[in-house]
Amino acid sequence: MPQDRQTLISSVQRALKLVDIVATAARPLPVKAVANAAGLSLGTAYNLTRTLVHEGYLAAEPDGLVLGHRFPSLRGADHAGVFLARVRQTLRRVAEEQDATAYLARFSGGDVRLIDIVDQTGVPRPELWSGLADGAHATALGRQILAQLSREQRAEYLTRHPQVRFTPRLGSSRRVVLNHLQRGAESTVDREAYRLRHSCVAVPVRAPGVIAALAVTVSGDRLDSGLEAITHQLRDAATALAHQLGAGARTTFSA
């Protein structure tokens, strides 16, 4: 065996491989999935990931592993796993502060894509994973992103995605959708337009090369009584996230 091969530490190689797998994943990965991707036994993967979590290179979320607080500095934010790690920290804080489900969506590849969701135990939420691409016009989350697009981008998007009427509270014509889009709006609200009994509040996340929105879903009663406070907290969180993603000095928004 060549001398340089003899000095390699296989456990370090395996650990770095696990981190790399998580870094390129757009969703949290369970340890079993990481083990399968790395070709390792589940026991070996658990031992390695436990150490990596302890050292801060990975973080254990309820739905799997994401990059830890020490790792994003090693790669650019354009890697899916780095973006997810930064988003997840913000969403978890928002979900806890609001006692609500928190969402982050992004305009990518010509579509509105849901990047991540963080739930609160016992808090019901509408399922968006399969419906946001075709339902962006019906949610505050999607409308906030559509409002940030250029006129040409928005027209092209709405041409490809028919404006389906999900609930009686939503108009389905293109003109109605466009009337709801306020370019530069600091917050967007939908009242049971996507799912009955669920309303949504969204704010923009403005960073270089990023068109995104942060949102929570709440009941109609809570929206009526707490919209100002909800919006204020979302703006603060969105500003902090934008700063992490490369925006300039933080700006404090007034409610």
C-alpha positions in Angstrom: 0.0 0.0 0.0 1.4 3.5 -0.9 2.7 5.5 2.1 0.2 8.3 1.5 -2.7 5.8 1.6 -1.5 4.3 4.9 -1.7 7.7 6.7 -5.3 8.3 5.8 -7.8 8.0 8.6 -10.8 6.1 7.4 -13.1 7.3 10.1 -12.4 10.9 9.2 -13.1 10.1 5.5 -16.4 8.6 6.4 -17.4 11.5 8.6 -16.6 14.0 5.9 -18.6 12.0 3.4 -21.6 12.1 5.7 -21.3 15.9 6.1 -21.0 16.2 2.3 -24.1 14.1 1.8 -26.1 16.4 4.1 -24.6 19.5 2.6 -26.0 18.7 -0.8 -29.5 17.6 0.3 -32.4 20.0 0.0 -34.3 18.3 2.8 -33.3 17.0 6.2 -32.0 13.5 6.0 -32.7 10.7 8.5 -29.6 8.8 9.7 -30.8 5.7 7.8 -30.9 7.6 4.5 -27.4 9.1 5.2 -26.1 5.6 6.0 -27.5 4.2 2.8 -26.1 7.0 0.7 -22.7 6.6 2.2 -22.7 2.8 2.0 -22.3 2.5 5.8 -23.9 0.3 8.4 -26.6 2.1 10.5 -24.5 1.6 13.7 -21.5 3.3 12.1 -23.6 6.1 10.7 -25.2 6.7 14.1 -21.8 6.9 15.9 -20.4 9.3 13.3 -23.4 11.6 13.2 -23.6 11.7 17.0 -20.1 13.0 17.1 -20.7 15.5 14.2 -23.8 16.8 15.9 -21.8 17.2 19.2 -19.1 19.2 17.4 -21.7 21.4 15.6 -21.0 20.2 12.0 -24.4 18.6 11.8 -27.7 19.4 13.7 -30.4 16.9 14.5 -33.9 18.0 13.6 -37.1 16.0 14.3 -37.2 15.1 10.6 -33.5 14.4 10.0 -30.0 15.9 9.9 -29.1 19.3 8.5 -25.8 21.2 8.6 -24.8 22.5 12.0 -23.9 26.0 13.0 -20.1 25.4 12.4 -20.4 24.1 8.9 -21.9 26.8 6.6 -18.7 28.8 6.7 -17.0 26.0 4.8 -19.2 26.4 1.7 -21.0 29.0 -0.2 -24.7 29.7 0.4 -25.5 28.4 -3.1 -25.3 24.8 -1.8 -28.8 23.5 -1.1 -27.8 22.1 2.3 -26.3 25.4 3.5 -29.3 27.3 2.4 -31.6 24.8 4.2 -29.5 24.9 7.4 -29.8 28.7 7.6 -33.5 28.6 6.8 -34.3 25.9 9.3 -32.8 27.9 12.2 -35.0 30.9 11.4 -38.2 28.8 10.8 -37.8 27.0 14.1 -37.5 30.3 15.9 -40.5 31.7 14.1 -42.6 28.6 14.8 -41.8 28.7 18.5 -42.4 32.5 18.8 -45.7 32.3 16.9 -46.9 28.9 18.1 -47.7 28.3 14.4 -46.4 26.4 11.4 -43.7 28.4 9.6 -42.8 28.2 5.9 -40.1 29.4 3.6 -40.6 29.5 -0.2 -38.3 30.6 -3.0 -38.5 31.5 -6.7 -36.2 29.1 -8.4 -36.0 27.7 -11.9 -39.1 29.7 -12.9 -41.3 28.2 -10.2 -42.4 29.0 -6.7 -40.8 26.2 -4.6 -41.4 25.4 -1.0 -38.0 25.1 0.7 -38.9 24.1 4.2 -41.7 23.8 6.8 -41.4 23.7 10.6 -44.5 22.5 12.5 -45.5 23.1 16.1 -46.8 20.1 18.0 -50.6 20.1 18.1 -50.9 23.0 15.6 -52.8 21.9 12.4 -51.6 23.2 9.1 -52.6 22.8 5.4 -50.5 20.6 3.3 -48.5 22.6 0.7 -45.8 20.2 -0.5 -47.7 19.1 -3.6 -49.8 22.2 -4.2 -47.7 25.4 -3.9 -46.4 25.4 -7.5 -49.9 25.5 -8.9 -51.4 27.3 -5.9 -49.0 30.2 -5.4 -51.7 32.7 -6.5 -53.9 31.4 -3.6 -51.5 31.8 -0.7 -49.9 34.8 0.9 -46.6 32.9 0.7 -46.8 32.5 -3.1 -48.3 36.0 -3.7 -45.5 37.6 -1.8 -43.0 35.9 -4.2 -45.0 36.7 -7.3 -45.2 40.4 -6.2 -41.4 40.5 -6.2 -41.0 39.2 -9.8 -40.6 41.5 -12.8 -43.8 42.0 -14.9 -42.4 39.6 -17.6 -41.5 36.9 -15.0 -45.0 37.1 -13.4 -46.8 37.0 -16.8 -44.8 34.0 -17.8 -45.6 32.2 -14.5 -49.3 32.9 -14.6 -49.5 31.7 -18.2 -48.0 28.4 -17.2 -50.1 28.0 -14.0 -53.9 28.3 -14.3 -55.5 30.3 -11.5 -57.5 27.5 -9.8 -60.1 28.5 -7.3 -59.3 26.5 -4.2 -62.0 28.0 -1.9 -65.1 30.2 -2.3 -63.0 33.1 -0.8 -60.7 33.1 -3.8 -61.3 34.7 -7.2 -59.9 32.6 -10.1 -59.5 35.2 -12.8 -56.1 36.5 -13.8 -57.2 40.0 -13.2 -58.3 39.2 -9.6 -54.9 37.6 -8.9 -53.0 40.6 -10.3 -55.1 42.9 -8.2 -53.9 41.1 -5.1 -50.2 41.5 -6.0 -48.6 44.6 -4.6 -45.0 45.0 -5.7 -42.7 46.0 -2.8 -45.4 45.2 -0.2 -43.9 44.5 3.2 -46.5 41.9 4.0 -49.2 39.8 2.3 -52.2 38.2 3.8 -54.7 35.6 2.5 -57.9 34.8 4.4 -58.8 31.1 3.8 -58.1 31.4 0.1 -56.1 28.2 -0.1 -57.7 26.1 2.6 -60.8 26.9 4.7 -60.0 27.6 8.4 -56.4 28.4 7.5 -55.1 31.9 6.9 -51.6 33.0 6.0 -49.3 36.0 6.6 -46.1 36.3 4.5 -43.2 38.8 4.3 -40.4 39.1 1.8 -36.8 37.8 2.3 -34.6 40.1 0.3 -31.0 39.1 -0.3 -28.7 39.1 -3.3 -29.8 36.5 -5.8 -32.7 35.4 -3.6 -36.5 35.9 -4.2 -38.1 34.3 -1.2 -40.9 34.7 1.4 -41.3 33.7 5.0 -44.8 32.9 6.3 -47.0 31.4 9.0 -50.5 29.9 8.9 -52.9 30.9 11.6 -56.7 30.7 12.3 -58.9 33.4 11.1 -59.7 34.6 14.7 -56.1 34.9 15.5 -55.4 36.8 12.3 -58.1 39.3 13.1 -56.7 40.0 16.6 -53.0 39.6 16.2 -52.1 40.6 12.6 -49.9 43.5 13.6 -47.8 41.5 16.1 -47.5 38.5 13.7 -46.3 40.7 10.9 -43.8 42.6 13.1 -42.2 39.4 14.3 -42.1 37.9 10.8 -40.4 41.0 9.4 -37.7 40.9 12.1 -37.0 37.2 11.4 -37.0 37.8 7.6 -34.5 40.7 8.0 -32.2 38.5 10.1 -32.4 35.7 7.6 -31.7 38.0 4.7 -28.6 39.3 6.6 -27.4 35.7 6.9 -27.9 35.2 3.2 -25.7 38.1 2.3 -27.9 41.2 2.5 -26.5 44.4 3.8 -26.8 45.8 7.3 -30.0 44.9 9.0 -32.9 47.3 8.7 -35.5 47.5 11.4 -39.1 47.7 10.0 -41.8 49.4 11.9 -45.0 47.5 12.3 
